């Protein structure tokens, strides 16, 4: 697998992880900058701690959060550098589409 294919796979996994409303909500909560315990993330939701843990595992596997143990509790934190990479990917795709649309416009106007 080429380096580009690996990068695309990583970015695709991150977008897939964010495709679930619960995971997107968890990441939004974590994006405020401080580590949160699984117990605190489950407060105010109808989700069990086990459900929160499963969703956090998907986010961790995608590289969007990091998990650490503090005593008996697991704490999770947002990894913003991964979002920066996703943003760069979207900007690249956007430039490609802009160029393709410009070529189409030029072709149609001729």
N, C-alpha and C positions, 0 to 999 in steps of 0.2 A: 504494500500500500504506500502511495506517495505521501510526502509531507502535506501537500495540499488536501488530499483525500482524508488524511487523519484530522486535519484542522476542520474541514467541513463536517466530518462526523462528530467532532466535539461540539461544534456550534449547533448542529442539528439536535444533538442530545440535550443541550441547554434549552433550546426553543421547545422541544418536546416536553421537558420537565415543567416549563412555564405554561404549557397548554391546559393545565388543570386549574380550575378556579381556586381550589383550596391551597394548592402550592403557590400560586400567584399571590394569594392573600398572605400566606406565611412569609413569603419573601418580602412583600411590602412592609409587613410588620417588622421584620428583621432589618430592613434597609434604613431604619431610623438610627442605626449606629451602635446599639448596645447589644451585648449577648443576652439571650433569653433562655430560660429553662423550658423544658418541654411542658412542665406544669403551668408555667405562666402563659405559654402560647395556647394552651387549651382553655384558659379562662375566657368566658364569654362566647364560647362556641358550643356546638352540640357534638363535637368530636371527642372521642376518647383519647387518652394519652397514647394508646397503641396506634390509633389512626394518625395522629400527629407525627409519631415516630416514623411510621411508614412513609409519609409524605416527605418528611425531612431527610430520610434516607435517599429518596430519589433526587432531591435537591443537592444533597452532599455528593452523590455519585456523579451528578452532572457538573460538579465543581462550583455550585452557586452558594453553598454554605459550608462552613466547617464546624465540626462537632468536637467538643472537648468535655472531659469529665472533671467535675469539681465535687469531690466527695462522692456521694451516691447519685448526684444529679448529672444529667447531660445538659450541656449548654451549647447553643448554636449561635453562630454569627454569620452575617452576610459577607460574601466575598465580592466586592464591587468590581475588581479587576476583570472578572469574567463577563460582566455586563458591558464593560468597555470593549472587549473583544467582539461581543455580539453586535454592538453598535457599529464597529468598524466593518464587520461583515455586511451589515445592512447598507452601509454607505457605499460599499463596493458594488453590491447588487443594484442599488439605486442608480449609480453612475452608468452601469451597463445598460439598464433599462432606458435611461435618458438618452444614451447614445443610439440605442436601437430605435427608439421613437423618433429621434432626429433624422436617422437614415430613412425611415419610413416616410416622414414628412417631406424630405427632400425628393424621394422617389415619386410621391403622389403629386407634388407640385410641378414636376417636370412635364 
